[in-house]
Amino acid sequence: MSQTQVVQTVAASGNPLLAPISDLIDYGSIRPEHIAPAIELLLTETRQGIEALVSNTIEPDWDNFIEPMESLSSRLWRAWSAAGHLNSVINTAALRDAYNAMLPVITEFSSWVGLNRDLFKHYLAVSQSTEFDSYTPTRKRIIELALRDFRLSGVELEGEKRQRYAQLSEDIALTSQKFSENALDAMDNWHYRVDDASMLEGLPQDVIDAAAQAASEAAAQGALEAAEQQGDQTADHTGAPAGWRFTLKMPSYLPVMQYAKNATLRESLYRGYATLASDLGQAEYDNSSVIEKLLDLRLEDAQLLDFDNFAQMRLQTRMAQSAEQVIAFLRDLAAKARPFAQQDVAILREFAARELDMDTLQPWDYTYVSEQLRQAKYAYSDEEVRQYLSEANVMNGLFGVIKTLFNIDLIPFEAPVWHADVRVFEVQEQGRVIGYLYTDLYARKGKQSGAWVDSERSRHVTSTHSIMPVVYLNCNFSRPQGSKPALLTHDDVITLFHESGHALHALLSKVDEPAASPFASVEWDAIELPSQFMENFVWEWPVMRSMAVHWETGQQMDRDLFERLLSARNFQSGMQMVRQIEFSLFDMLIHTRAEPTTIGAVMEILNQVRQEVSVIMPPSWNRFAHNFSHLFAGGYGAGYYSYKWAEVLSADAYSLFEEHADSERGTLDPQIGQLFKDQILAVGGSRPAAESFAAFRGREPSPDALLRHSGLVADATA
């Protein structure tokens, strides 16, 4: 197909996914039936273009080979990114089917590229050319990383091994997608109905209201479906009073665990969450065999490339040098944190016995007792603080921090969106547009749980065009209730600032070549540096003062309440630290095995890790791993340790701001902010992360700031 034919096809199709790469996508017009035609057309175009490039007899260089390769594939990956994003945020049966139909096709194409020896030889020829020495460090790095990735993609495999590698890539993609679907469906199809109002004691009123609304909507939907089955188009679908309906979505689940005085209600939700997508939940969503299959596929994939295990293969692209180094790092942190965690638990149990007459704590009691202890010790509750943190004020406060530190403006912008919840912002630097940010902040059915950032397209600047990045920021906060605005907990605010760090990493990159963009080439165990760095500003009074205004009275949060909040910053930080180490160590140990792993062995490894580092042992029926999407569907397999690894970097980076703080602006120092922007954010993946950190901090990272920030030093105050 010629380029002219492609342009004509695009113009005639009206397919939003085929928009020019320079245009914003019309998300409001995308339908499931658009996905296959767009992806098939772009795959054909891209494959033919690559074949033409590698058949060219001219000696390859940056201008005639590397740059055309990037331009060729950009529209395909932009369309696929958009399709995948919609599958995560507005999942429907039709959209899922359309996405899943193309997943094997996309995976096969990726394998074809990774196994393409002609492509590999062209990159190799560029690296060996006389012009290579004159390339910028960024362009040299792009070529060197491409050669590394070709080798990790099996390009040097022969015969049956080569064919098997291509099949494995497809199987891994499909199995990960199945894990994600099971977790989403299990959560969307689980609910707990309450008919006795006395069971709601202790819950915030807006949580009760949301549960009542959910029950009414479910009752009305049930009545409508029943009437349709009976052919009755005139039935009253308003529904009778339907009690209260609770789900495992965080805006419903977490307040129950924190505030519900009724232990039966807490236990019911805890059991639901702890057995989600497992053999103890709904059978059709059981991820047991999915986990086994995925671990086996990953191991075979690694061993085909002559690695002992999956972790060894993954660490070829990380800052960490070996699994042994990572495990030693985690165990060293555990040794430092565990005594503090044990003290946290002892205080919790003593308080429960003395003040709540709870001599034995069940798994569903700990979050509730922790909230009671926090209120008693620091004289505030999450719910009290939440009244000051309306979404609009928090967003304004976040944008103010970004403006102060990085001299960046985020201006509301009208663009088609995939859901009414979504807001779009034009990102400007000194009046010049440098990107677009889409925010999707509320929980809803059909939306993946958690919080994450992804990009639709990366910055790409050449002599003929300037493409600016487009980034999605997704959370699962409580939505507005009636006249009450969306209110965020302080933890929600931390999450929002965290995700904004990821978004800024992509949006503020000054790297013109997409192959060196942050999400393309920054080492995975450094990718959390900007996100965890941004969390720190939530604990600064000038920042909190700018956004904490009571939604009803208009009064600003007083300094005393903030100081109580601040004094509780390290509340149970030892428990929190060992919990993250538990996840990380479990991840690394299951991925360092050199033989197939049954689900029984997976659970045994998890139990052994808990025996080693945990201070609260979950019940034997806890099936946490079955819903651990980070590991089995989110790209963090053999990489969950990166949260703690990068936290060392982020805490140490933030300590430079602390060294320049003053009483008026706190740590909001524009000069240091500019340095962080220039040496961390703007350089993306154009150089190793260790070099970027050293350029900013002037030395190698130290764990001292992390331990101090977490209160895990002997003289730290709680």
Residue, then its C-alpha position, 0 to 999 in steps of 0.5 A: m500500500s502506497q503512502t497516498q493510498v494510506v492517506q486516502t483510506v484514512a480520510a475516507s474511513g473517519n476512524p478516530l484511531l487513524a487521526p494524524i499523529s499531530d492531531l489529538i484523538d477524538y476519544g468521544s467517537i471511538r467505538p469497539e468496531h474502530i479498533a480492528p480496521a485501524i490496527e490492521l491498516l497501520l500494521t500493514e503500513t508499518r510492516q511494508g515500510i520496515e521491509a522497504l527500509v531494510s531492503n534499501t542498499i544505501e548504507p544506513d545512518w540516522d537520517n535514512f534509517i533510524e528516524p524513518m523507523e521511528s516515524l513509521s511505527s509512531r501512529l501504530w503504537r499511538a492507536w494501540s495505546a489509545a485502544g489499551h487505555l480505553n480497555s482499562v478505563i471503560n471496559t465493556a464486553a464489546l471493547r474487550d472482545a475488540y481489544n483481545a482480537m487484536l492483542p495476538v496480532i500486535t504481539e506477533f508484529s512485535s515479535w516479528v520486529g524483535l526477531n528481524r535480523d535485517l533490522f538488527k543488522h541495520y542497527l548494528a551497521v549504524s553503530q559500526s559506521t564512521e558517523f557513529d562517533s559524531y552522534t549525540p550521546t542520546r542518539k548513541r544510547i538509543i542505538e545501543l539500547a536498541l541492540r540490547d533489546f534486539r538480543l533480549s527479543g531473541v534475534e539471535l535464536e535459531g530454528e525451533k527456538r526462534q519459533r517458540y520465542a515468538q509463540l511465547s510472546e503471544d502467550i504471555a501477552l494473552t495470559s497477562q490480559k486474562f489475569s487483568e480481566n479476571a481481577l476486574d470482573a471479580m471486583d465488578n461482580w462482587h457486592y455485599r448488601v446491608d439491610d440493617a441500618s445498625m450495621l452502618e454505625g461509624l461510617p461517614q455519611d457520604v459513604i452511606d449515601a453512596a452505598a444507598q445510591a448503589a443499591s437503588e441503581a442496582a435494584a432499578q437495573g435488576a427490575l429493568e432486566a427482569a421486565e425486558q425478559q418478560g417483555d413488559q415495557t411499562a413496568d415501574h423500574t424505580g425499585a423499592p428501597a434496596g438497603w445499602r450496597f458495598t463493593l470492593k472498589m476503594p471508595s467503598y471498601l476502605p472506609v468500611m475497613q477504617y470506620a465500620k464498628n460492625a465486625t461482620l461488615r468488616e469481615s465480609l468485605y475483607r474476605g471478599y477482597a482477600t479471596l478476589a479472583s481466587d479458588l475461594g472466590q467466584a470460580e469463573y474468575d480464579n487466577s490460580s491456573v493463570i498465575e501458574k501458566l504465566l510463571d511457566l511462560r516467563l521462565e521458558d522465555a528467559q531460559l530460551l535466551d540462556f538466562d537462569n530465570f526470569a528475574q535475571m533476564r529482567l535485570q538486564t535493563r535495570m539499575a540493579q545488577s543482580a537478583e542477589q543484590v536486590i534481595a540483599f537490599l530488601r533484607d537489609l531494609a527489612a532488618k532496619a524496619r522490622p523492630f519498628a514494625q514490631q513496636d507498631v503492632a505491640i502499641l496497636r494491640e495494647f491500645a485495642a485491649r485497653e480502649l476497645d476491649m478487643d483482646t484478640l485482633q482478627p485480620w479485618d480489625y487492624t485497619y479499624v483499630s489503627e484508625q481509632l488509635r490514630q484519632a486517639k493519639y493525634a486527635y484527628s481522623d481521615e474523615e475530618v481532614r477530607q472535608y478540607l480537600s475538595e478535588a478542585n482545591v487540591m488540583n489547584g494546589l498541585f498545579g501551583v506546586i508545579k508552577t512554582l517548582f518548574n514554571i509550568d502552567l496547566i490550562p483547562f482545554e476542550a477536547p473530546v474525552w472517553h467519559a464525562d469524568v475526564r478533564v483535559f489540560e494544555v501544558q504550557e511552558q512560558g506560553r508555549v504548548i509542550g503537551y496535553l494531560y488527561t485526568d480521569l480521577y473517579a472510580r466506576k464500574g469497568k475501570q481498572s482499580g488503582a492509580w496509574v499514568d500512561s502515555e498516548r504519544s511521546r515528544h518527537v521533534t525533527s526539522t520538519h515537525s514537532i509532536m508534543p506528548v499526550v499523557y493520561l493520569n488515572c485514579n479511583f477516588s470517590r466521586p461527588q455526592g449530590s451538592k457535595p464536591a469530590l472529597l479526597t483523603h490525605d492518602d488520595v492527595i499523596t496518590l495524586f501527587h505521586e501520579s503527577g510525578h510520572a506525568l511530569h516525567a513524560l510531559l517535561s522531557k526535552v528529549d526530541e527522540p521518542a526512543a529515549s523518552p522517559f517511559a521508553s528507556v528510563e530503567w524500571d527501578a528508577i522510573e518511580l523517582p519523580s513520582q515518589f519525589m512529588e509525594n513529599f510536597v504534600w507534607e509541606w505547610p505552604v502547599m497544604r495551606s494553598m489547597a486545604v479549604h473546608w468545602e462547606t464553610g470555606q475556612q482554611m485548615d488551621r495550622d494545628l490540624f496540619e501539625r497533628l497530621l504531620s506528627a502522624r506522618n510516620f504512624q505505623s511506618g514500620m508496618q508499612m515498610v515491611r508490607q512493601i518489602e513483603f511484596s517485593l521479596f515475594d516477587m523476586l523469589i518467585h521469579t528467581r526459580a529455575e523450575p515450573t512453579t505451582i500455585g501451591a508453591v507460590m503460596e508457600i513462598l509467600n508464606q515463607v516471606r511473611q514468616e521472615v519479614s512480616v509482623i502481622m500474619p494474614p490467615s491461611w485463606n488469604r489469596f493476595a497474589h491472585n489480585f496482584s496485578h502489578l506483578f501479573a498484568g502490570g509490568y512489575g514482574a521481577g520489578y516490584y522492588s523498584y518502589k523501594w529502590a527508587e524511594v531511596l533516590s527520591a528521598d535523597a533528591y528531596s533532601l536537597f530541597e530540605e537543605h534549601a528550605d525556609s520558613e515562608r515557602g518551605t521546600l518550594d525552591p524554584q532554583i532547586g526545582q529548575l535543577f531537578k527539572d533540568q537534570i532528572l525530568a528533562v533528560g528522560g532516558s537519554r542517559p543512565a538514571a545513575e548519571s542523572f541522579a549524580a548530576f542533580r545531587g552531586r554524588e551517589p544516592s544514600p539511604d539515610a534520607l529515606l530512613r529519616h523520612s520514614g522515622l526508622v532511625a533510633d532517635a526519630t520521633a513518631 
